[in-house]
Amino acid sequence: MRIVALSGALGLAACGGGGGDDSGGGGQGTLKVSMTDAPACGFDHVFVTVNRVRVHTSANADPTASGWVNIDVSPARKIDLLSLTNGVLTSLGQTALPAGNYQQVRLVLDANTGGGSAALANSVVPTGGTEQSLDTPSAVQSGIKINRPFTVSSGTLTDLVLDFDACKSVVKRGNGSFGLKPVVTAVPTVVSGAVTGVVGSAPGASVYAERNGVVVKATVADANGNFTLSPIEQSSTAGAVDVVVVPGAANGRGTGIVRGVPVVAGGSTAISTSASPMSLPTSTYRRVSGTVSPASAEATLRALQLVSGGTFEIAATAAASDTGAYSFFAAAPALPVAAPVIGTYQAALPIPLQPDGAAGGKYSVQATSSAGVVATQQVDVNSADVVQNFSF
């Protein structure tokens, strides 16, 4: 994967109205907005073109309401999301704005205009393939809505990071085209920290920070197995995360899990190093695929595994919006057969990891429709690939 640092302030100016209450102490503060990414499944590049970031004090304000503060990206920037892993950020700019509490962020993208790849504002390059259009919904032109409260204090700089999950945002259709189903979160860096590690014999491994089986940050290990999960928000109720490493079929290694890894705001926690890398068992991989009907359900799917009493996400994908077909994953089998190994965080490295034989090759596939309806099926890939269909 090509890693390109795209950071640097753009000297952007604010336009549009402003708003804030007096809870920030009155006066003005400064908001700086950056963007990062989780790994994308089966793509060499995922490009989006950003032309504006907007913030508002109301979570319910529509795009035409008064009171928006804009950070214009001029000229608009075509950014490769896959260059923004392992803690790499790209700055979208900063602006002065009234101190106060803000509730909503909108990330506004340019639309594709046609006329060949040179005119594609948003596009993907499938692994080993050529650049293709990434179709965006009309809502993208009014801004991808992110409800996230944050405070801008008078006379201070507030850093806000937009985490664009390319893996869960790109949907492959049955006709071979691609659509954008945006999954974006916002994290204030003042309450975030990092987790680092090294996984042996698994370059390009998918690495997830999870809370209660829900991914809160993801990345991919580099060519030497190094990874950085950042930013991870320090939760008000739980400062720790579970780190899940899924090396992928190309590496032939099984899943490793470290539970209870502390997240310290402004700090970094190591779960392994080059001197004490995470060692994972060998494993074959198998595929789970099927169809969700009706296709209009636009379901997202997660492969979950129950390991030593905890539930962990191992893979995620989206069903095609025109056919309902899904696969973990189309490019290569995605689910390890070998028993996952699991341990609990300790400062002294290496952290001992023990296999959970009862969990090997057994998964719970959870399909969630766009209306929020959830269906779950148990699958076992120990002996063969599995076809599992869902109906809503």
C-alpha positions, 0 to 999 in steps of 0.5 A, a space after each residue: 500500500 502506498 503511504 503518502 503524507 498529505 499534511 500541511 495547513 492550507 491557509 483556508 478562509 472561513 465563509 458563511 455564518 457563525 454561531 455558538 453559545 456562551 458555554 465556551 466563554 465567549 470570544 473566538 477560538 480556532 477549529 482545525 479539521 484533519 482527515 484519516 482513514 481505516 483500511 479498505 478491502 480489496 482496493 489499491 486506492 480510494 479517492 474522494 475530492 473534498 471541497 468544504 467542511 461545515 460545522 453547526 451548533 445544532 444537530 438538526 440544522 439542514 444544509 440551507 439553514 443559517 448559522 453554518 461555519 465553513 472551511 472551504 478547501 480551495 481548490 478542492 483536493 482529491 485525496 487517496 484515503 488509503 494514504 491515510 492509515 497508521 496515524 497519518 492525517 491530512 489537514 483540511 484547514 482551519 478557521 476562527 469561529 465563535 467559542 461554544 458548543 457545536 453539534 454537527 459536522 458536514 463533509 462536502 465532496 465534489 461530484 463526478 462530472 464524467 469525461 474519463 478518469 481525469 475528470 473523476 472527483 471520486 473513484 476507486 482502483 480495485 486491487 490489480 485493476 484500473 481506476 473506476 468511478 465511485 458514484 456518490 449519492 445526492 446527499 454528498 453534495 449537501 454534505 456527509 452528515 456527522 453528528 458529533 458534539 465538540 467544544 471550541 473554547 475562547 483563545 484555543 485551538 481545537 483539533 477535530 479528526 474526520 475518520 473516513 472508513 473506506 472499507 465500509 463506505 465503498 459498495 460494489 454492485 452486481 454490474 461491477 460498478 461502485 457506489 459510496 455509502 459514507 461511514 465517517 466519524 469525528 474525533 476530537 484529538 484532545 480526548 484521544 490516544 494511540 495504540 501501537 504494535 508489531 505483528 510478525 509475518 503479517 504485512 498488511 494485516 487488518 488491525 482493529 481497536 474495538 469496544 464490545 465488539 464494535 470497531 472504533 478505529 482500524 488500520 493496516 500493518 505496514 510492510 514490516 508489520 508495524 501498526 498505529 491505531 490513532 486517534 482512539 477516543 478515550 471513552 467517558 465510561 471505558 478507557 480500554 480497547 480490545 485490539 484484534 489483528 486479522 493477518 489475511 489469507 495472503 499471510 496464512 496466519 490466524 487471528 490475535 486478540 489483546 484485551 483491555 488495552 488502555 487508551 491514554 489521552 495524548 499518550 501511546 500504549 504499545 502491545 508489541 514491539 520489533 523486539 517482542 512482536 505479536 506471534 500468530 498461528 498459521 491458518 487457512 482462510 475460507 469465504 462466507 458469501 451469499 445474498 441479502 434480499 431484497 437488495 433495497 435493504 442495502 445491508 451491511 454485514 459483520 463477521 463476529 467471533 465469540 472468543 473466551 467470553 468476548 465478541 469481536 468483529 473479524 471482518 465487515 462488508 456491504 451487500 451490493 445495492 442492486 443485487 444484494 450479493 455479498 462476500 467476505 471478501 471477493 478478492 480472497 477468503 477473509 475468515 481464518 479457520 485456525 483457533 484465535 489466540 487471545 491474551 490480556 494487556 500487560 506492560 511487560 512484553 511479550 503479552 502471552 497469547 493462548 488459543 481458544 480451540 472452541 472458537 476456531 472457524 466458527 462465526 456469527 454473521 450479522 446483517 443489518 438493513 438500512 432501516 436498522 433491522 438485524 438478522 444473525 446466522 451462525 456459520 462454520 468454515 472449518 471444512 468448506 466455504 459457506 453460502 449464507 443468505 439473508 431475507 428481510 
